[in-house]
């Protein structure tokens, strides 16, 4: 199976679904990782141009930790993600058409910042548009409309999952990948007083208790017409 994870900023996927992506990879599935934004605003002191280079290296390193097949970044500046921007829509469609996923994991709605919410809308729309033969982009049409699972938003506020993935065997790999984002560990501690490693483990423990395992990640299945399959697509 082919899996495409599209997150907003470098480290969003690591926090919310890298344990699941590692499970996919360990069972032999092809996993592709894509960020929409370049992370240019995520530091108290490092200026944007330098920070973009740092965050790309951190993201590439994190992807290698779990063994994903390929990493992409669409290069949008932080705080400038717009779901109806045609150039960005076409870039997202091309990633979908290039990777040909059976399932996409992406941002949930109603997260704490606009960039995340814009990616939610962007991916939903691009997933359908990628299947339209007469809508031309760089890559040929992807003949299916991929199913979508929305990963838990940061802190899980008002998030009611439909599915859980047991990540007990991959929690340490997930945290190892997250540690690659040193610039963000520093930023989140300084900006919002959050130790992201501790809170990520704590949330995985909480979700695990809800489904009777040690650690879990939570997802909301997209239940719109043409997105639903009769079988579970999570590992």
Residue pairs with C-beta under 8 A, 6 or more apart in sequence:
1 24
1 29
1 30
1 102
1 103
1 233
2 29
2 30
2 32
2 99
2 100
2 101
2 102
2 103
3 21
3 24
3 29
3 30
3 31
3 32
3 101
3 102
3 103
3 104
3 105
4 31
4 32
4 34
4 95
4 96
4 99
4 101
4 103
4 104
4 105
4 146
5 13
5 17
5 21
5 31
5 32
5 33
5 34
5 104
5 105
5 106
6 34
6 35
6 36
6 92
6 95
6 104
6 105
6 106
6 107
6 119
6 123
7 13
7 16
7 17
7 33
7 34
7 35
7 36
7 106
7 107
7 119
7 151
8 35
8 36
8 37
8 81
8 107
8 115
8 116
8 118
8 119
9 35
9 36
9 37
9 39
9 42
9 78
9 115
10 35
10 37
10 38
10 39
10 55
10 56
10 58
10 59
10 62
10 73
10 181
10 184
11 39
11 58
11 59
11 62
11 178
11 181
11 184
11 196
12 35
12 107
12 116
13 21
13 33
13 35
13 105
13 151
14 62
14 174
14 177
14 178
14 180
14 181
15 154
15 178
15 196
15 200
16 151
16 152
16 153
16 154
16 217
17 105
17 151
17 217
17 219
18 62
18 66
18 170
18 173
18 174
18 177
18 178
19 165
19 167
19 170
19 171
19 173
19 174
19 204
19 215
19 217
20 105
20 165
20 167
20 170
20 217
20 219
20 234
20 235
21 31
21 33
21 66
21 68
21 105
22 66
22 67
22 167
22 170
22 173
22 174
23 165
23 166
23 167
23 169
23 170
23 235
24 31
24 235
25 31
25 66
25 67
25 68
26 169
26 170
27 235
29 235
30 69
31 66
31 67
31 68
31 69
32 68
32 69
32 70
32 71
32 72
32 95
32 99
32 101
33 59
33 63
33 68
33 70
33 71
33 72
34 71
34 72
34 73
34 74
34 95
35 59
35 72
35 73
35 74
36 73
36 74
36 76
36 81
36 88
36 92
36 115
36 119
36 122
37 74
37 76
37 77
37 78
37 80
37 81
37 115
38 52
38 55
38 56
38 73
38 75
38 76
38 77
38 78
39 51
39 52
39 55
39 56
39 59
39 78
39 183
39 184
40 48
40 49
40 51
40 52
40 55
40 77
40 78
41 48
41 51
41 77
41 78
41 79
42 51
42 55
42 78
42 183
42 184
42 187
43 51
43 183
43 186
43 187
44 186
44 187
44 190
44 191
46 54
46 183
48 77
51 183
54 183
55 181
55 183
55 184
56 73
58 180
58 181
58 182
58 183
58 184
59 71
59 73
59 180
59 181
60 71
61 180
62 177
62 178
62 180
62 181
63 71
63 177
65 173
65 176
65 177
65 180
66 170
66 173
66 174
66 177
70 99
72 95
74 88
74 91
74 92
74 95
76 88
78 115
79 114
79 115
81 88
81 114
81 115
81 118
81 119
81 122
82 88
82 118
83 89
83 118
83 119
83 120
83 121
83 122
83 125
84 121
88 122
89 122
89 125
89 126
89 129
90 137
90 138
92 122
92 123
92 126
93 126
93 129
93 130
93 135
93 137
94 137
94 138
94 139
96 104
96 126
96 127
96 130
96 142
96 146
97 130
97 137
97 138
97 139
97 140
97 141
97 142
98 139
100 142
101 146
102 144
102 146
102 147
102 233
103 146
103 147
103 148
103 149
103 233
103 234
104 123
104 127
104 146
104 147
104 148
104 149
105 148
105 149
105 150
105 151
105 219
106 119
106 120
106 123
106 124
106 148
106 149
106 150
106 151
107 116
107 117
107 119
107 120
107 123
107 150
107 151
107 153
108 120
108 150
108 151
108 152
108 153
108 159
108 220
109 117
109 120
109 150
110 117
110 153
110 157
110 158
111 117
111 120
111 153
111 154
112 153
112 154
112 155
112 157
116 153
116 154
120 150
123 148
124 148
124 222
124 224
127 145
127 146
127 148
127 227
128 145
128 226
129 135
130 141
130 142
130 145
130 146
131 141
131 142
131 143
131 144
131 145
132 141
133 141
135 141
145 226
145 227
146 227
147 221
147 222
147 227
147 228
147 229
147 233
148 221
148 222
148 227
149 163
149 219
149 220
149 221
149 222
149 233
149 234
150 219
150 220
150 221
150 222
151 217
151 218
151 219
152 159
152 161
152 203
152 207
152 217
152 218
152 219
152 220
153 159
155 199
155 203
156 203
156 206
156 207
156 218
159 218
159 220
160 220
161 207
161 218
161 219
161 220
162 219
162 220
162 221
162 223
163 218
163 219
163 220
163 221
163 232
163 234
164 207
164 210
164 211
164 213
164 216
164 217
164 218
164 219
165 216
165 217
165 219
165 234
165 235
166 208
166 211
166 213
166 215
166 216
167 174
167 204
167 215
167 216
167 217
168 208
168 213
168 214
168 215
168 216
171 201
171 204
171 214
171 215
174 200
174 204
175 197
175 200
175 201
178 185
178 196
178 197
178 200
179 185
179 197
184 196
185 195
185 196
185 197
188 194
188 195
188 196
189 195
189 196
201 215
204 215
204 216
204 217
205 214
205 215
207 215
207 216
207 217
207 218
208 214
208 215
208 216
210 216
210 218
219 234
221 228
222 228
